[in-house]
Each structure stands twice: as C-alpha cells, then as structure tokens.
Amino acid sequence: MKKNVPISEIMTKNIVKLKLSDELTTAESLFKKNHIRHLPVVDKGHIVGMLSYTDLLRISFADAVDEDGEGVETTVYDMFTIEQVMTKKVVSVNSKTTLEEVGNIFLTHEFHALPVVDDDALVGIVTTTDMIRCFLKD
C-alpha cells in the first residue's frame, strides 16, 4: 500500500493558476483548454484562493451554450470578480504530506483538490483524480 508516500510523488507540478486580476472568462477558458476543474488563485506569488469549475457554474445559473455549442454565455461573468467567486479559506498541504493524510483531508472536508505549498510558495496541486490514478497503478 502506498499510503506513506509523500504527495510530491503524485502532485501536478506544472500548475495552471489564476491571478486575482484575471477575468472569470479567463478562468473558464483555462478550465476547458486544460481539461481541469480547479485553479489556484495567486497574488504576489502567494495562494489566496481556489476556484473550481463548479464555482463558475453556480454563478452562471446554467451552462448555457450558444448556437455552435461551444461558448458559455459569459455576460454573468462580467458581474463578478474572481475574488468574489473563489474559496478564500484555502486548506493546503506541503509536499511531504502523505497520501494517507491527503486522502483523509479529502474525505473529511469533501474537497477534490488541494494546493501544495512549501515555505509559503505554491509548488503543486493534488486532486482526487491524482489519488485514484496512483492507487489504480498499485
């Protein structure tokens, strides 16, 4: 069993992230382009929030697409900032946190992604999908 393996072995190190100054349309574009569902939000190099694709869906009332089936109606995005929509109370782990500890955090808090922070710097992100892949390889 891999439960004592540090999260650094499975976390995503090439992090797609947002700045507080980014628009929600930028977030939506990053979600779709990168096939991801969680984006850390940084300000001056420090993590200040997490934005999930579900957060965007909550404010858009519905995933309304235009005639070509591609674009989401973004008018509602202009009414909010990333800071207004993101989760501000971010729970993070460090790169030495074990898979078992991360799994327990996911179960206890019903999170699906956690930023990985070492010495106040964002170094990765770990998701429930990363955990499932790891355990399926075992």
C-alpha positions in Angstrom: 0.0 0.0 0.0 1.2 3.5 -0.9 -0.3 5.4 2.0 3.0 6.6 3.4 4.3 8.0 0.1 4.7 11.8 0.0 2.3 13.7 -2.1 5.2 15.2 -4.0 5.3 11.9 -6.0 1.9 12.3 -7.5 1.1 16.0 -7.4 0.9 18.1 -10.5 3.9 20.4 -10.6 3.2 22.3 -13.8 0.4 24.4 -12.2 -2.2 26.2 -14.2 -3.2 29.2 -12.0 -5.1 32.5 -11.9 -4.2 35.9 -10.7 -6.7 38.0 -8.7 -6.7 40.4 -11.6 -7.8 37.8 -14.2 -11.3 37.7 -15.5 -13.8 34.8 -15.0 -13.8 34.3 -18.8 -10.1 33.6 -18.5 -10.8 31.0 -15.8 -13.4 29.3 -17.9 -11.0 29.2 -20.8 -8.3 27.7 -18.7 -10.6 25.0 -17.3 -11.7 23.9 -20.8 -8.3 24.2 -22.5 -6.5 22.2 -19.9 -9.3 19.8 -19.0 -9.1 20.7 -15.3 -11.7 21.6 -12.6 -9.6 23.5 -10.0 -7.4 26.6 -10.3 -5.3 28.1 -7.5 -5.6 31.9 -7.3 -2.3 33.7 -6.5 -1.5 37.2 -5.6 2.2 38.3 -5.5 3.2 34.7 -5.6 1.1 33.6 -2.6 -2.0 31.5 -2.8 -5.1 33.5 -1.8 -7.9 31.2 -3.0 -9.1 28.3 -5.1 -11.6 28.5 -7.9 -13.4 25.4 -9.2 -15.4 24.9 -12.3 -18.4 24.2 -10.1 -17.9 27.8 -8.7 -18.4 29.2 -12.2 -21.4 27.0 -12.8 -23.0 28.3 -9.6 -22.9 31.9 -10.8 -23.8 31.2 -14.4 -27.2 29.8 -13.4 -26.8 27.1 -16.1 -24.1 26.1 -18.5 -25.8 28.0 -21.3 -24.1 27.4 -24.7 -24.5 29.5 -27.8 -25.7 28.2 -31.2 -22.5 26.4 -32.1 -22.4 24.6 -28.8 -19.0 25.9 -27.9 -19.1 29.1 -25.8 -20.7 29.6 -22.4 -22.8 32.7 -22.1 -20.3 34.9 -20.3 -22.4 38.0 -19.6 -22.9 36.9 -16.0 -19.1 36.6 -15.6 -18.8 40.3 -16.1 -20.9 40.9 -12.9 -18.3 39.1 -10.6 -14.6 39.1 -9.9 -12.5 36.0 -9.2 -12.1 37.2 -5.7 -15.9 37.2 -5.2 -16.4 33.7 -6.5 -13.3 31.8 -5.3 -13.0 30.0 -2.0 -10.9 32.2 0.3 -10.3 29.8 3.2 -7.8 27.6 1.5 -6.6 24.4 3.1 -3.2 23.4 1.8 -0.7 20.6 2.4 3.1 20.5 2.0 4.9 18.3 -0.4 5.9 15.9 2.4 2.3 15.2 3.4 1.5 11.5 2.9 -1.1 10.1 0.5 -3.0 8.8 3.6 -3.1 12.3 5.2 -4.3 13.8 1.9 -6.9 11.1 1.5 -8.2 11.8 5.0 -8.5 15.5 4.2 -10.4 14.8 1.0 -12.8 12.5 2.9 -13.2 14.8 5.9 -13.7 18.1 4.1 -15.2 16.7 0.9 -12.5 18.6 -1.2 -11.5 17.5 -4.6 -8.2 19.4 -4.9 -5.6 20.8 -2.5 -2.8 23.2 -3.3 0.6 22.0 -2.2 2.6 24.8 -0.5 6.2 24.7 0.7 7.7 27.7 2.5 4.7 29.9 1.5 5.2 29.1 -2.2 2.8 27.2 -4.4 4.7 24.1 -5.6 1.9 21.9 -6.9 -1.7 20.8 -6.7 -3.1 17.3 -5.9 -6.6 16.2 -6.8 -8.8 13.2 -6.1 -8.1 12.1 -9.7 -4.4 12.1 -8.9 -5.1 9.9 -5.9 -7.3 7.4 -7.9 -4.6 7.1 -10.6 -2.0 6.4 -8.0 -4.0 3.7 -6.3 -5.0 2.1 -9.6 -1.3 1.8 -10.5 -0.6 -0.1 -7.3 
